[in-house]
């Protein structure tokens, strides 16, 4: 796992039809914005003032191109593999 000391961890769960649940956390795992349940474009507008993103969750994979387009010029990384499946093990593994 890469160092996340200065990164904002953005958890995105796909709710279908371009709707997502989004949580934004700092590198200390503290919530930095209220949870968002909205259209992906509106959700991304609400986090656009942040930088150094690490996206995780099935919604980040489904909306990867929109995220890259909407946050163009920002530092963005995507977590690959099984960590994008929402279950207790994947959440635990994210922080190991």
N, C-alpha and C positions, 0 to 999 in steps of 0.2 A: 504494500500500500504506500502511496506517495505521501509526503509530508503535507499536512493541511493546516499548518499554523496560522496562515494569513488568509485562508480561504473561507468563503461563504458556502455552506452546504445547502443545496436546494433540493428538497425531496418533492417529487412530482408524481402523483398517482393519477392515472388516466381514468376519467369518469365517462368516457365516450362522448361523441358529438362535439369535439373540441372543448369539452369541459374538463377541468382538472381540480384536484386538491393539491395545494402547494404549501409547504412549510419552509421557512428560511432560517437557518441557524448559523451562528458564528463558529469559529474554530474551537470554542469552548463548549459547544453544544447548547448554547443558549439561544432561545427563540429571539430573532431580531425584528420580526414583523408579525402582525397578527396572521393567523392561518388564513389562507385564501381558498375559497371555493368559487370558481368563476371560469369564464372562457379563457383559454390559454393566452390569447392576445392581451386581455385585460390583466391577467395575472403577471405576465411578463412586463407590462407597463409599470406595475407596482414595485418591481425589483430592479428596474433599469438603472437606478442611481447607485446600485451596489457594483462591485467588481470582484474579480478572482472567484469565479463560480466553479463549484463541483456539482454537477447534476446527477441525481440518483433516482431510480424508480421507473416503473414501466411507462409513465407519462413522459419522462425525458427521452425515452427511445422513440415512442410514437410521434413526439413533437420535435425531434432533434433538429430538423431543417428550419422549423419556425423559430426555435430558440436561437440558432446560429444567426438567422437573418435579423431577428428583432434585437439581439444583443451584439450585433456586429461591432468589432473593434474592442470588445471586452475579452478578458482572459476567461476562457470557458473550457472545462474538461467534463467528460462524461464517464461515469462508471460503467464498465462492461460486465457481461456475464450474469451469473446467478444473483448478484447483489441487487439487481433490478426487480427481483421477485419479492413482493411484500409478504414477509413472514417473519416470525421471531428470530430465526437463525440469521436471515440476511441482515436484519437490523443490528444484531449483535456483531456480526462479522464486519460491518462497515467501520466499526470503531476499533477493531483489532489491528 
